[in-house]
Amino acid sequence: MADGETEKPAGEEDVPQTNGFEPVAEFRMELRDTLPGDRAVIGVEQEGEFLWLASRKYVHPKAVEEFREQLERIVREGWWVQNWPGAK
């Protein structure tokens, strides 16, 4: 443990503070044949959503499915919240 850290009781986890609102985030993930610069993934953020582009050359469809599941979990648990004006 680093200096100043304290050990948590067994089973106690960090829980994000949602200030009483339901966590909301919009995201999509799309497979593309190629991406610029031979990249494997590119995140594209615009007001209202976050889009992950993934190269079929490097990213297996099963990985896309599991990544989406993980994103849905972290949003549902309040670990990722979008702060754009007008976000729900």
N, C-alpha and C positions, 0 to 999 in steps of 0.2 A: 504494500500500500504506500502511496505517496504521502509525504508529510502533510498533516492536517486532515487527512481522510479518516473517516470512522467506518468501522465495519457495520453493515446492516444485518439485522436479525434474519435468520433463514426464511426464505419465502417472500421477503419484502423487496419490491422492485421500485425503480423510479417510475412515477406516473406523471405524464404531462398534465399541466394545468389547462383546462379548456374554458375556464371562466363561465361555466354554465351553458355553453352553446354546443350544438352538435357539430363535430368536426366535418368539414366539407373540403374536398379537393377534386378537381376534374382532371383526369389524365387519360391518355390513350397510348397504345404502343402498336406500331405498324412495322411489318417486315418490308424491306425494299430490296430490289436486286443489287443495287450498289449505292454507296454513299460517297460524298465528296472526300477526296484525300484518302480513299480506301479505309475509312473509319469503320469501326464495328458498331458503334452507337453514337447518336447525336441527340441531345435534349433540346427541344424547341419550346420556349416559353412565350406565351402571349396572354394578354389579359383574358382570364376566364378558363384557361386550361394549360396543361403541360403535356407535350407530345414527345414520346421517345420514338425515334426512328432507329431501326436495327437492320443491319445487313444480313441477308440470307447466307452470304458467304461465311460469316463468322458466328451467327447466332441461330441456334436450333429452335424450332417452334416450341419445343417443350420448355426451353429456357424462358421464352417469352411468356408462356402460360404461368410458370412459377414466379417470374418477376412481377407480373400483374397481381397474382395472389398476395405477394409480399407488400406491394404498394397499397392494395386494398386494406390489408391488415393494419399497416402503419397509419393510414388515414382514419380507419374506423376507431383505432385506439388513441387517436389524437396526437400522434407524433409528427404529422405533416399537415399543416393548415396553410391554405393560400390566403394572402393578405391583400389581394388586389381590391381597389375601390369597387364596391358593389358586390363583392364575393358574399355568398350566402353564409 
